[in-house]
Amino acid sequence: MKNYRVLVPVSHPLGGIRTYMLYYFRRLHKEAGYRFTFLSEAGNAFDTFKRDLTDWEDTEFIEIPPKSGSKTVFQIIRQTLKTQPFTLIHSQGLKAGTETAAANYFRNIPHLITLHDVILPQNEIPGRFKWLKKTIISLITRRASFIIPVSHDCETNHLQIFPAWQHGPVQIKTILNGIDIERIENSRSIFETCRKIHLREQFGIGHNVILGGFFGRFMPQKGIDILLKALALLADQGYAERFRLVVTKDPNGFLNETIRLATENPKIAPMIYFIDSVSDITPLLLQIDATIIPSRWEACPILPMESLVLGVPVVGSNCIGLREVLHGTPSLIHQHDNPESLAAMLIKFIESPTTDAVKRYAADAVKRFDIRSATNQLLEIYQSFSNNH
């Protein structure tokens, strides 16, 4: 099998982007023979990602100095493209995609940009000179070969901001996110065979208490502040002893402030347990009663897919992106950016858990979210360039 090498620029391999790369590129690497060179900012996030790929053959990593500006990133990418032969480039995220498209402007190496987020609130580019920024980004990224939104919501959002994409030469192809079912089932098997102390045992939580989990980053988009307000409302309505929440710390987010807000509030402090973040979320999902996702916006989150495939209920918002994943599932859905609505759904779950319905839905979730369909679509694009290389 011919060794095709793909350059993957990514600003920060965190959250859904990290999971996407582990899921998609693992299959493209193991089953289709592609070799990858990952380019990202040096730091803990990139170091952790590299450790996850220690069993990948012939994988390369290029570090960008921390907090480099776009000019430096552009120069590093351009130099990389000059000194190494690549079959194609697959950028992760609009920022990395724009910087890479600029560096590749006169080299014309086939370039894919996967969009992992939506641009909200109010469909606006942040900062000053919005019109100029949108114009420059649109002109540069139109030279890419493909732009790949991870959901229809994500596609609609970006085309509202960059309508020129619809007129080429770039092609737009939405490929919905998916999950690696085999990897999740292997993780489930290992956990059930060799599990250590259970979260309930670790924190002394009785089985008559509902245990929820929040595994998002501590940033406004993910709605951790909404969840903390909802917990206070639960306490006010007499549910403080019937619900507990386990939260993974965010080493790359607003860690100290979020924990301080939680631990200094006497209403909710006894209800929350902070634990270290993990590279494999499956064991945590298997130990909770419900995954709580109070996001203000998403592109196409992978966490609720993983939860539903494992038969773990989801209490999530109806925000853009997340609503597309939860549609047609037995999840409890609350109004986004609304603590009162979230509290009402949590009380509904406490009083009448949807566990049985979600377990019955798990087989359908496997069919719907299996990554193989999405990987095959991505592989077709890769091969369309590889075969001509």
C-alpha positions in Angstrom: 0.0 0.0 0.0 1.4 3.4 -1.0 2.3 5.7 1.9 0.2 8.8 1.5 1.1 11.6 4.0 -1.5 14.1 5.3 -0.6 17.3 7.1 -3.1 18.1 9.9 -2.9 21.7 11.2 -4.9 22.2 14.4 -4.8 25.1 16.8 -5.5 23.1 19.9 -6.3 19.3 20.0 -9.0 19.6 22.7 -12.5 18.4 23.3 -14.5 17.4 20.2 -11.6 18.2 17.8 -9.3 15.8 19.7 -12.0 13.1 19.7 -12.7 13.6 16.0 -9.0 13.1 15.1 -8.6 10.1 17.3 -11.7 8.5 15.8 -11.5 9.4 12.1 -7.7 9.4 11.6 -7.2 6.1 13.5 -9.4 4.3 11.0 -7.8 6.1 8.0 -4.4 5.2 9.4 -5.0 1.6 10.4 -7.4 0.6 7.5 -6.4 2.8 4.6 -2.7 3.3 5.2 -2.6 7.1 5.5 0.2 8.6 7.5 -0.3 11.8 9.4 1.8 14.8 10.4 0.1 16.8 13.1 1.0 20.5 13.5 -0.2 22.3 16.7 0.8 24.7 19.5 3.2 23.1 22.0 1.8 22.5 25.4 -0.1 20.0 27.6 -2.9 19.5 25.1 -0.6 18.5 22.3 1.6 16.4 24.6 -1.5 14.5 25.8 -2.6 14.0 22.2 0.8 12.7 21.2 0.6 10.1 24.0 -2.7 8.9 22.7 -1.0 8.1 19.4 2.0 6.2 20.6 0.9 3.0 18.7 0.5 4.8 15.4 3.1 3.9 12.9 5.2 6.6 11.2 3.3 9.5 12.8 5.0 12.9 13.0 4.4 16.0 15.2 5.4 19.6 14.5 5.2 22.0 17.5 4.4 25.7 17.1 5.8 27.9 19.9 3.1 28.7 22.5 0.9 31.8 21.9 2.3 32.4 18.4 0.5 34.9 16.3 -1.1 34.1 12.9 2.0 35.4 11.1 4.3 32.9 12.9 1.8 30.0 12.3 1.6 31.0 8.6 5.4 30.9 8.3 5.8 27.5 10.0 3.1 26.0 7.9 4.5 27.5 4.7 8.0 26.2 5.6 6.6 22.7 6.4 4.9 22.6 3.0 8.2 23.6 1.3 10.3 21.0 3.0 8.0 17.9 3.1 5.9 16.2 0.4 2.2 15.9 1.3 -0.6 14.2 -0.6 -3.1 16.5 1.0 -3.8 18.8 3.9 -6.6 18.4 6.3 -7.0 21.4 8.6 -9.1 21.2 11.8 -11.2 24.3 12.5 -11.7 27.6 10.6 -8.8 29.4 12.2 -6.3 26.7 11.3 -7.9 26.3 7.9 -7.6 30.0 7.1 -3.9 30.1 8.2 -3.2 27.0 6.2 -5.1 28.1 3.1 -3.0 31.3 3.1 0.2 29.4 3.4 -0.9 27.0 0.7 -2.2 29.7 -1.6 0.4 29.4 -4.4 1.3 25.7 -3.8 -2.2 24.3 -4.4 -1.8 21.1 -2.4 -5.3 19.6 -2.1 -6.7 21.1 1.1 -9.7 20.0 3.3 -11.0 22.2 6.1 -13.3 20.5 8.7 -15.4 23.0 10.6 -15.8 22.0 14.3 -17.7 24.9 15.6 -20.4 27.4 14.8 -19.8 31.2 14.9 -22.1 32.5 17.6 -23.6 34.5 19.2 -25.3 36.6 16.5 -23.4 35.0 13.6 -20.5 37.4 13.9 -16.8 37.3 13.6 -15.4 38.5 17.0 -13.3 41.7 17.4 -13.0 44.8 15.3 -13.1 45.2 11.5 -15.7 42.3 11.2 -16.5 43.0 7.5 -12.9 43.1 6.5 -12.1 39.9 8.5 -15.1 38.1 6.9 -14.0 39.2 3.4 -10.4 38.1 3.9 -11.3 34.7 5.4 -13.9 34.1 2.6 -11.4 34.9 -0.2 -8.6 32.8 1.3 -10.7 29.7 2.3 -12.5 29.6 -1.1 -9.2 28.3 -2.5 -9.5 25.2 -0.4 -10.6 22.0 -2.1 -13.3 21.0 0.3 -15.0 22.6 3.4 -16.5 19.9 5.6 -19.0 21.1 8.2 -19.7 18.4 10.8 -23.5 19.0 10.9 -26.2 20.7 8.9 -26.6 23.4 11.6 -22.8 24.1 11.2 -23.1 24.3 7.4 -26.1 26.7 7.6 -24.4 28.9 10.2 -21.2 29.3 8.1 -22.9 29.9 4.8 -24.8 32.7 6.4 -21.5 34.3 7.2 -19.5 33.3 4.1 -22.1 33.1 1.3 -19.4 33.3 -1.4 -18.4 29.7 -0.6 -21.6 28.6 -2.4 -20.1 29.9 -5.7 -16.9 27.9 -5.5 -14.3 27.0 -6.4 -14.4 25.3 -2.9 -16.8 22.4 -2.6 -19.0 22.2 0.5 -19.8 18.7 1.8 -21.4 18.1 5.2 -20.2 14.9 6.9 -21.9 14.3 10.2 -19.8 13.5 13.2 -19.8 9.9 14.3 -18.1 7.7 16.9 -15.9 4.7 16.9 -18.2 2.0 18.1 -15.5 -0.7 18.3 -13.2 1.5 20.4 -16.1 2.3 22.8 -17.1 -1.3 23.1 -13.5 -2.3 23.8 -13.3 0.3 26.5 -16.6 -0.9 28.0 -15.3 -4.4 28.1 -12.1 -3.4 29.8 -14.0 -1.3 32.4 -16.5 -4.0 33.2 -13.7 -6.6 33.6 -11.1 -4.6 35.5 -13.0 -1.7 37.0 -11.5 -0.1 40.0 -13.4 2.0 42.7 -16.7 3.2 41.5 -17.5 6.9 41.7 -20.4 6.1 44.1 -18.1 4.2 46.4 -15.4 6.9 46.1 -17.7 9.7 47.2 -20.1 7.7 49.3 -23.1 8.3 47.0 -26.1 6.0 47.7 -27.9 4.2 44.9 -31.1 6.1 45.7 -29.4 9.3 44.6 -29.3 10.3 40.9 -25.7 10.9 39.7 -25.2 13.2 36.8 -22.1 14.0 34.9 -20.8 17.2 33.2 -17.8 16.5 31.0 -17.5 19.8 29.0 -15.0 22.5 29.1 -15.4 25.4 31.6 -16.3 28.0 29.0 -19.5 30.0 28.3 -20.4 28.0 25.3 -20.7 24.8 27.3 -23.1 26.3 29.9 -21.4 25.3 33.1 -22.7 28.5 34.7 -26.3 27.5 33.6 -25.9 24.2 35.3 -24.6 25.7 38.5 -27.7 28.0 38.6 -30.0 25.0 37.9 -28.4 23.1 40.8 -29.2 26.0 43.1 -32.8 25.9 41.9 -32.9 22.1 42.7 -31.7 22.9 46.2 -34.4 25.6 46.6 -37.0 23.0 45.6 -35.9 20.4 48.0 -33.9 18.1 45.7 -30.4 18.8 47.1 -30.2 15.3 48.7 -31.5 13.5 45.6 -29.0 14.6 43.0 -25.2 14.7 42.8 -23.0 15.9 39.9 -19.5 14.7 39.0 -17.5 17.2 36.9 -14.2 16.7 35.1 -11.8 19.6 35.7 -10.8 21.6 32.7 -7.0 22.1 32.7 -7.3 24.3 29.6 -10.2 26.4 30.6 -11.6 28.7 33.3 -10.6 26.2 36.0 -10.1 28.2 39.2 -13.0 30.6 38.8 -15.5 27.8 38.0 -14.5 25.7 40.9 -14.5 28.7 43.2 -18.1 29.6 42.2 -19.2 26.0 42.9 -17.4 25.4 46.2 -18.2 28.8 47.8 -21.9 28.4 47.2 -23.3 26.6 50.3 -26.4 25.5 48.3 -24.6 23.6 45.6 -21.1 22.8 47.1 -22.3 19.5 48.7 -23.9 18.4 45.4 -20.7 18.6 43.2 -17.6 16.4 43.0 -14.7 17.6 40.8 -12.4 14.9 39.3 -9.4 15.0 37.0 -10.1 14.9 33.3 -9.6 11.6 31.4 -8.5 10.7 27.9 -11.2 8.0 27.7 -14.7 9.1 28.8 -16.4 5.7 28.5 -15.7 4.5 32.1 -17.1 7.7 33.5 -20.2 7.5 31.4 -20.8 3.9 32.5 -20.9 5.1 36.2 -23.4 7.9 36.0 -27.2 8.0 35.6 -27.3 10.9 33.1 -25.0 13.0 31.0 -25.8 16.7 31.4 -25.1 19.0 28.4 -26.4 22.5 29.0 -24.6 24.1 26.0 -25.4 27.5 24.5 -24.2 26.3 21.1 -22.5 23.3 19.5 -21.5 22.2 16.0 -22.1 18.4 16.3 -21.1 17.2 19.8 -19.7 13.7 20.1 -20.4 13.3 23.9 -24.1 12.7 23.6 -23.6 10.2 20.8 -21.2 8.2 23.1 -23.6 8.5 26.0 -26.6 7.2 24.0 -24.6 4.4 22.4 -23.7 3.2 25.9 -27.4 3.4 27.0 -26.8 6.4 29.3 -29.5 9.1 29.3 -28.8 12.6 28.2 -30.3 15.8 29.6 -29.4 18.4 27.0 -30.3 21.8 25.6 -32.1 22.5 22.3 -29.2 24.7 21.2 -27.9 24.7 17.6 -25.9 21.6 16.8 -26.9 19.6 19.9 -30.6 19.7 18.8 -29.5 17.9 15.6 -27.9 15.1 17.6 -30.7 14.7 20.2 -33.6 14.8 17.7 -35.5 11.6 17.6 -33.8 10.2 20.8 -35.4 9.6 24.2 -33.4 12.5 25.7 -34.8 15.2 28.0 -34.4 18.5 26.2 -34.5 21.9 27.9 -34.5 25.4 26.6 -30.9 26.6 26.0 -29.5 29.4 28.2 -32.4 28.8 30.7 -31.5 27.5 34.2 -35.2 27.2 35.1 -35.9 24.9 32.1 -32.8 22.8 32.9 -33.8 22.5 36.6 -37.3 21.4 35.5 -35.8 18.7 33.3 -33.5 17.5 36.0 -36.4 17.2 38.4 -38.3 15.3 35.8 -35.4 12.9 35.4 -35.0 12.5 39.2 -38.7 11.7 39.5 -38.9 9.5 36.4 -35.5 8.4 34.9 -35.5 7.6 31.2 -32.9 4.8 31.7 -35.0 2.0 30.3 -36.0 3.9 27.2 -32.4 4.9 26.5 -31.2 1.4 26.9 -33.7 0.2 24.4 -32.6 3.0 22.0 -28.9 2.1 22.3 -29.0 -0.3 19.3 -30.5 2.4 17.1 -27.9 4.9 18.4 -25.2 2.5 17.3 -26.6 2.4 13.8 -27.1 6.1 13.6 -23.8 7.3 15.1 -21.4 4.6 13.8 -18.4 6.4 12.4 -17.9 4.0 9.5 -20.4 5.8 7.3 -18.7 9.2 7.9 -15.2 7.7 7.5 -16.2 6.2 4.2 -17.4 9.6 2.9 -14.1 11.2 4.1 -12.1 8.3 2.6 -13.7 8.9 -0.8 -12.5 12.5 -0.7 -9.0 11.4 0.3 -8.8 8.8 -2.4 -10.0 11.3 -5.1 -6.8 13.2 -4.5 -4.5 10.2 -3.6 -5.3 8.4 -6.8 -4.0 11.4 -8.8 -1.0 11.9 -6.6 
